[in-house]
Amino acid sequence: MDRKIRVLVAKAGLDGHDRGAKVIAAALRDAGMEVIYSGLRQTPEMIVNAAIQEDVDVIGISILSGAHMTIFPKISNLMKDKDVSDILLTGGGIIPDEDIIALKENGVGEIFTPGASTVDIANYIKDWVAAHPRVLV
């Protein structure tokens, strides 16, 4: 039997608005994934540690605060330090196009902005996980 895709949905930093993250979490659950929602005001360290403890395939970060150029690289670097670069780091929020390009050039997966289709997000995750199978111990 195939293992369900496990996704950690996290709100990083001081951003206190989580409606979008909860909508995404519900949509991914409806698409057949196991979703762990971290709650508000998570540090990059808390997010990466939770991803490791929960053995997730994907970390999805929701950022509306403008801190995306700090948060995403910090999480990415922690993932490299902890040797979990085989986990997809993706996310969304209010992020300018030029910052999306820079984040993707630095190894972050697709970035979804407001209005993105939840079906497209779920399909992106499914396709990425299928193309990048993890060796589970």
MOJOTA-V961311 format. One record per helix or strand of 2 or more residues. SS is the DSSP state (hx for helix, st for strand). FROM is the first residue (numbers start at 1). TO is the last residue. If there is no record, write none. Layout:
SS,FROM,TO
SS,FROM,TO
//
This chain:
st,6,12
hx,19,30
st,34,37
hx,44,54
st,58,63
hx,68,81
st,88,93
hx,97,105
st,111,112
hx,118,131
//
